[in-house]
Amino acid sequence: MKKIGLILANPLTNYGAHLQAFATQYVIDRFGVQTFIIDMTHLKCLKYYFDFGFIWYAIKTIYSKVFCKHIEDSYDETFISNISNRAQLAKKFRARMLHDEIEYSNYNALVADAKNFDVVIIGSDQMWLPGSSFSYINSLRFVPNGVIRASYATSLGVSKYPRYCWHSAKKMWNKMNYVSVREKQGADIVKKVTKGNVKPEVVLDPTYLLSKAEWEEVVPIQKMCDTKYVLCYFLGNDEESKLCAKKYAECKKIRLVSILSCESFSKIDRTFADQIVGAATPEEFINWIRGAECVFTDSFHGLTFSVINHVQFYVFYRVRKDSSLSRNSRIDSILNTWNLSDRVIVNKDIDWHSFVEEEIDYALVEQQVILQRIKSLKFLNSIIRDENK
């Protein structure tokens, strides 16, 4: 039986990171192989690829950490408590839903073990953000010759790659046997940086590889609220977006529920909604979306599970104050795929009373989801069977 090593998102508190990690392993297991999750959380010493670009990257990273420290100093007790509680729930979710996680504290041990895999796949989420190509982990440089190097739906997270990353990224992608990303903009970047030498597939985020019915088997339906409600799930701290959702709920005369973010906070987080949900499990996150009349979000996976569960939604762009690079390309790409670009709210000062609201036709969307799912599973099969040979 083939052994597949998986590089997935680090065990943080983000719901999407955990659910895509679960989906990746769950789906690949169904190909009749053994999967092992490579956990580098406790790796004592990281190894980097050094070139002139790395020097610039290191300077920017240090500056960003200093900047972010000022942001952390302003976190309130509710936000800090939510992070701690979510971290504990996330740890339990991974123990409950994932299997064969191998922790590495020594880089040499990781290199030695990599020889035992037939394939190493770096998975979804933003694993190829600018600068990731300098890492010996995310670039799969630790994988020895003779072992297949592949990516599945790996996100670059940006619509433009900084020049200082091009040299290392080109070497990374040229060394890989199979390259796939989850947004068209990412595919265009890879082709541009490698001068057309690498032509990546655009495939679905792994959470889409399970149908609505399959997700209901894995995560049983649970009623989260006795009354109708609108759900907010914002990772960013833009107050205008939250107030826009509040006006919508008031217009519809319906309850407003908000799941607190673990990535940022704003002063109105504890007051703008009728009900605030703090530490919730990833399963509860899915069920809050399932039961909502409408979802307002700036999250890729908030959007994703709305689509999977055929729930009406609106999306806002999220801007990171610690970066000049936009990370909205993944939102644009998937909305274009489902022909739902009109669900993006740019003008947040909407008069919902006069707004002509059209429901999403999920019969049409589901047709496209099925076609893209078949294509994505076919690509995964080609990696596992190594059909490039």
C-alpha positions in Angstrom: 0.0 0.0 0.0 1.3 3.4 -1.0 2.3 5.8 1.8 1.4 9.5 1.3 2.9 12.2 3.5 0.7 15.3 3.9 1.8 18.9 4.6 -1.3 20.6 5.8 -2.1 23.9 7.5 -0.6 24.3 11.0 -2.8 23.4 13.9 -4.0 27.0 14.6 -7.5 28.1 15.5 -8.9 28.8 12.0 -12.0 26.7 11.1 -11.1 26.5 7.4 -7.6 25.3 8.1 -8.9 22.4 10.2 -11.7 21.5 7.9 -9.6 21.5 4.7 -7.0 19.4 6.5 -9.6 16.9 7.5 -11.1 16.9 4.0 -7.7 16.4 2.3 -6.9 13.3 4.4 -10.4 11.9 4.3 -10.6 12.1 0.5 -7.1 10.8 -0.2 -7.7 7.8 2.2 -10.6 6.8 -0.1 -8.0 6.0 -2.8 -6.8 3.0 -0.8 -3.5 4.5 0.4 -2.0 5.2 3.9 -1.8 8.8 4.8 0.4 10.5 7.4 0.2 14.1 8.4 3.6 15.7 8.8 3.4 18.1 11.8 6.3 20.6 12.1 4.7 22.6 14.9 7.5 21.6 17.3 10.3 21.7 14.8 13.2 23.3 16.8 15.1 24.7 13.9 13.6 25.7 10.5 15.8 25.5 7.4 15.7 28.2 4.7 16.8 28.6 1.1 19.2 31.6 1.0 19.4 34.0 -1.9 19.3 37.8 -2.2 15.5 37.6 -2.0 15.6 35.9 1.3 17.4 38.8 2.9 14.6 41.2 1.8 12.0 38.7 3.0 13.7 38.4 6.4 13.8 42.2 6.8 10.1 42.5 5.9 9.2 39.6 8.3 11.0 41.2 11.2 9.3 44.6 10.5 5.9 42.9 10.3 6.4 41.1 13.7 7.3 44.4 15.3 4.2 46.0 13.8 1.9 43.1 14.8 3.2 43.3 18.4 1.6 46.8 18.6 -1.7 45.2 17.4 -1.4 42.4 20.0 -0.9 45.0 22.8 -4.5 46.3 22.1 -6.3 42.9 22.2 -9.0 42.8 24.8 -9.8 40.0 27.3 -12.7 38.6 25.3 -10.5 38.2 22.2 -7.6 36.6 24.1 -9.9 34.2 25.9 -11.6 33.2 22.6 -8.2 32.4 21.1 -7.3 30.2 24.1 -10.6 28.3 24.1 -10.6 27.9 20.3 -7.1 26.5 20.4 -8.2 23.8 22.9 -11.2 22.9 20.8 -9.1 22.8 17.7 -6.6 20.4 19.3 -9.5 18.1 20.3 -10.9 18.3 16.7 -7.6 17.1 15.2 -7.4 14.3 17.7 -11.0 13.3 16.9 -11.0 13.7 13.1 -7.5 13.3 11.8 -5.2 10.3 12.1 -1.5 9.4 12.0 -0.1 12.9 12.7 3.6 12.6 13.1 5.3 15.3 15.1 8.9 16.3 14.2 11.2 18.3 16.4 14.3 17.4 14.4 14.7 18.4 10.7 17.1 15.4 10.0 14.5 13.0 11.3 12.0 14.5 8.9 14.4 14.1 6.0 15.1 10.5 7.0 11.4 9.6 7.2 10.6 11.3 3.9 12.4 8.4 2.2 9.7 6.1 3.3 6.9 8.0 1.5 5.9 7.3 -2.1 4.3 10.8 -2.4 4.5 14.0 -0.4 1.6 16.4 -1.0 1.4 19.9 0.3 -2.2 20.7 0.7 -4.7 23.6 0.6 -4.9 26.8 2.5 -2.4 29.7 2.1 0.8 27.5 2.1 2.5 29.4 -0.7 2.1 33.0 0.5 5.1 35.2 -0.6 8.2 34.0 1.2 7.0 30.4 1.6 9.3 29.3 -1.2 12.3 30.0 1.1 11.1 27.3 3.5 12.5 23.8 3.1 9.2 22.5 4.3 6.6 24.4 2.2 8.8 24.1 -0.9 9.2 20.3 -0.3 13.0 20.7 -0.6 13.3 18.1 2.2 11.7 15.4 0.0 14.5 13.2 -1.5 14.7 12.3 -5.2 12.6 9.3 -6.1 9.7 10.5 -4.0 6.9 12.3 -5.8 6.5 16.0 -4.9 3.0 17.4 -5.4 0.7 20.1 -4.4 -3.1 19.9 -4.1 -5.1 23.2 -4.3 -2.3 25.1 -2.6 -3.2 28.7 -2.3 -0.7 31.6 -3.1 -3.2 33.8 -1.3 -2.3 36.9 -3.4 -2.9 38.2 -6.9 0.6 39.5 -7.3 3.9 37.8 -6.3 6.7 40.1 -5.1 9.8 40.0 -7.3 12.1 39.1 -4.5 10.4 35.7 -4.3 10.6 34.8 -7.9 14.0 33.1 -7.9 13.3 30.7 -5.0 9.7 30.1 -6.2 10.8 29.2 -9.7 13.2 26.6 -8.3 10.5 25.2 -6.0 7.9 24.8 -8.7 10.3 23.5 -11.3 11.3 20.7 -8.9 7.7 19.5 -8.4 6.1 16.6 -10.2 2.5 17.8 -9.9 1.4 21.4 -9.3 -2.1 22.5 -8.6 -3.6 25.6 -7.0 -7.1 26.7 -6.0 -7.3 30.0 -7.8 -6.8 31.1 -11.4 -4.6 34.1 -10.3 -2.3 31.6 -8.6 -2.0 29.5 -11.7 -1.1 32.6 -13.7 1.6 33.6 -11.2 3.2 30.1 -11.4 3.2 30.2 -15.2 4.7 33.7 -15.2 7.4 33.0 -12.7 8.4 29.7 -14.3 8.2 31.3 -17.8 5.6 28.8 -18.8 7.7 25.8 -17.8 5.1 24.8 -15.2 1.4 24.8 -16.1 -0.6 24.2 -12.9 -4.0 22.7 -12.7 -6.7 24.8 -11.0 -8.6 22.5 -8.7 -11.2 22.8 -5.9 -10.4 23.4 -2.3 -10.6 19.9 -0.7 -13.7 20.8 1.4 -15.7 20.9 -1.9 -14.6 17.3 -2.7 -17.2 16.0 -0.2 -20.8 16.5 -1.3 -23.5 18.1 0.9 -24.7 14.7 1.8 -21.2 13.4 2.7 -20.6 16.4 4.9 -23.9 15.6 6.7 -22.6 12.0 7.3 -19.3 13.3 8.7 -20.8 16.2 10.7 -24.5 15.4 11.6 -27.0 18.2 11.3 -27.5 20.0 14.6 -30.0 22.9 15.2 -28.1 25.8 16.7 -30.9 28.3 17.3 -34.7 28.1 17.9 -35.4 31.1 15.8 -34.4 32.3 12.3 -31.1 34.1 12.1 -28.6 35.8 9.9 -25.0 34.7 10.6 -21.9 36.8 10.5 -18.4 35.2 10.3 -15.8 37.9 9.8 -12.1 37.3 10.2 -11.3 40.9 9.6 -12.0 43.9 11.8 -13.9 46.1 9.4 -16.8 47.6 11.3 -18.6 48.8 8.2 -19.1 45.2 7.0 -20.5 44.2 10.4 -22.9 47.2 10.5 -24.0 46.3 7.0 -25.0 42.9 8.2 -26.7 44.4 11.2 -28.8 46.7 8.9 -29.8 43.6 6.8 -31.0 41.7 9.9 -32.9 44.7 11.1 -34.6 45.1 7.7 -35.6 41.4 7.7 -36.6 41.7 11.4 -34.5 38.6 12.1 -31.9 37.7 14.8 -28.3 38.5 14.1 -25.7 35.9 15.3 -21.9 36.5 15.1 -19.1 34.0 15.4 -16.1 35.8 17.0 -12.9 36.0 15.0 -9.6 34.7 16.3 -7.6 36.8 13.9 -8.7 40.3 14.6 -11.2 42.3 16.6 -13.1 45.6 16.5 -14.7 47.6 19.3 -18.2 46.6 18.2 -17.6 42.8 18.2 -19.5 42.2 21.5 -22.4 44.6 20.8 -23.4 44.7 17.1 -25.1 41.3 17.0 -28.0 39.9 19.1 -26.0 36.8 19.9 -22.2 36.4 20.1 -20.7 32.9 19.6 -17.3 32.5 21.2 -15.5 29.2 21.3 -17.3 26.9 18.9 -16.0 23.6 17.4 -15.5 23.3 13.7 -18.6 21.1 13.6 -20.6 23.8 15.3 -19.2 26.3 12.8 -20.6 24.2 9.9 -24.0 23.8 11.7 -24.3 27.6 12.4 -23.9 28.1 8.6 -26.3 25.3 7.7 -29.1 26.8 9.8 -28.7 30.4 8.7 -31.1 32.3 6.5 -28.2 34.2 5.1 -24.4 34.4 5.8 -22.3 37.5 5.8 -18.6 36.8 5.7 -15.1 37.8 4.5 -13.8 34.3 4.9 -13.0 31.9 2.0 -14.4 28.9 4.0 -17.3 30.9 5.3 -18.2 31.3 1.6 -17.3 27.7 0.9 -19.6 26.1 3.5 -22.4 28.4 2.5 -22.1 27.1 -1.1 -21.8 23.4 0.0 -24.9 23.8 2.2 -26.9 25.8 -0.3 -27.2 28.8 2.0 -27.7 32.4 0.7 -24.6 34.6 1.4 -22.9 37.9 0.8 -19.1 38.3 0.8 -16.9 41.3 1.7 -13.2 41.8 0.8 -10.9 41.5 3.7 -7.9 43.9 3.9 -4.8 43.1 6.0 -3.4 46.2 7.7 0.0 44.5 8.1 0.4 43.8 4.3 0.1 45.8 1.1 -0.7 42.6 -0.8 -4.4 41.8 -1.4 -5.4 38.3 -0.5 -8.8 38.5 -2.1 -7.9 36.6 -5.3 -9.1 33.3 -3.8 -12.5 34.9 -3.2 -12.7 36.3 -6.7 -11.6 33.1 -8.3 -14.1 30.8 -6.6 -17.0 33.2 -7.1 -16.2 33.4 -10.8 -16.1 29.6 -11.0 -19.7 29.5 -9.6 -20.9 32.6 -11.5 -21.6 34.3 -8.2 -19.4 37.4 -8.5 -22.5 39.6 -7.8 -22.5 38.3 -4.2 -19.5 40.6 -3.3 -20.5 43.7 -1.4 -18.3 46.7 -2.2 -20.7 49.5 -1.3 -21.4 48.7 2.4 -23.9 51.6 2.8 -26.7 49.6 1.3 -30.4 50.5 1.8 -31.7 47.0 2.3 -35.3 48.1 2.2 -35.0 49.2 -1.5 -32.4 46.6 -2.4 -33.7 44.0 -4.9 -32.4 40.7 -3.5 -32.1 37.7 -5.8 -31.7 34.2 -4.3 -28.8 32.1 -5.5 -30.0 29.3 -7.9 -28.2 26.4 -6.2 -29.4 23.9 -8.9 -27.2 25.7 -11.4 -24.3 26.1 -8.9 -24.4 22.5 -7.9 -24.0 21.4 -11.6 -20.7 23.3 -11.7 -19.6 22.0 -8.3 -20.0 18.4 -9.5 -18.1 19.0 -12.7 -15.2 20.7 -10.9 -15.2 18.0 -8.2 -14.8 15.3 -10.9 -11.9 17.2 -12.4 -10.2 17.7 -9.1 -10.6 14.1 -8.0 -9.1 13.0 -11.3 -6.1 15.2 -10.7 -5.6 13.7 -7.2 -5.9 10.2 -8.7 -3.1 11.1 -11.2 -0.8 12.1 -8.4 -1.4 9.0 -6.3 -1.1 6.7 -9.3 1.8 8.8 -10.7 0.4 8.9 -14.2 3.2 11.2 -15.4 5.5 8.1 -15.5 
